[in-house]
Amino acid sequence: MISNQILQNTLDGLRQISGVELSVMDSEGKIAASTADLSSCSATAAEFAASAADSQETAGHQYFKIYDDQTLEYVLVVAGTGEELYVIGRMVAFQIQSLLVAYKERFDKDNYIKNLLLDNLLLIDIYSRSKKLHIQTEVPRVVMVVETTKGKDNNLLEIAKNYFNNGKDFVTAVDEKNVIIVKELSAMDATKEIDKTIKSLVTFLHKEGIRGLRIAYGTVVPEIKEVSRSYKEARMAADVGRIFFEDREIVAYNQLGIGRLIYQLPIPLCKMYIKEIFGNKSPDDFDEETLTTIQKFFENNLNVSETSRQLFIHRNTLVYRLDKLQKSTGLDLRAFEDAITFKIALMVVKYMKCIETNDY
């Protein structure tokens, strides 16, 4: 059922066009929306609702029934009589009935998409309901998860719905934290199209005053039955992004790298790995200066000269720090294999911290 506010806005617009006072009541004669005080018609409207007639004229007013899938939903009251007002009444009743169908279909589609994302539908139901709701099944789609790093934004869902209001894309929410977008694409190899869509969306949301955005997306799927897989990938990309890529505004599932592997490791295995490499120590036990040196060294692909330049220290000072680190851990970060071991260890420790604090 559509809201009374939408009904009121619709009646106000039709009243402005036709110049006729209108009122919509339920089957018991209670007013849902009205452009004038037609409460005196309530009893007649209730009697008319119980009758077999689809329209009638009584005491200077005309009454019309409005159905929703063959079920009586409303009674329309038109102030006045005559052929011209009868035609206006029929048109208004048709308009409201069309609104009912449109909003019901919109609700049904939203319900369908939510169940599709959550894998709550049998394969036969996916295709039968798609056909009923006029949703194409064999077109490429990708699922995006949009969230704000600054916390929940109640306007995000409605703003996103307005942006993707094209009849092909779907915007919904399956929890209170994220907005889910199921985007239809023109081709399977649509990397540029996805990139363009996300950048345009980010620009639009920024203009709407929404900040701290993170958009994660899964891989492109060819059929509607695989949309849930793209959604699961997007959710994982969002989770991994919070842990390992805090500075990224856009996170793609197929670009998660080793972060995706670490995210799927059980905590006991992670602890075992750290113990085997460092004994009773942990990579994050080092002081801030050492951690900054390590991070910058990794960022510069193990280049000693460039790292020392960016840290504003002498090359020999950096070498001294690396030698000191090697003595305490047994790992020489100038050697590729040792550097990889240490890098993975840092990521594993960060992952465990996020899991333990539920900060992901």
Secondary structure, DSSP 8 states (H G I E B T S, - for coil): ---HHHHHHHHHHHHHHH---EEEE-TTS-EEEESS--GGGHHHHHHHHHSS-SEEEETTEEEEEEEETTEEEEEEEEES-SHHHHHHHHHHHHHHHHHHHHHHHHHHHHHHHHHHHTT-S-HHHHHHHHHHTT--SSS-EEEEEEEETT---TTHHHHHHHHT-SSS-EEE-SSSS-EEEEEE-S-SS-HHHHHHHHHHHHHHHHHTT--SEEEEE---BSSGGGHHHHHHHHHHHHHHHHHH-TT-SEEEGGG-THHHHHHTS-HHHHHHHHHHHHTT--GGGS-HHHHHHHHHHHHTTT-HHHHHHHHT--HHHHHHHHHHHHHHHS--TTSHHHHHHHHHHHHHHHHHHHHHHT--
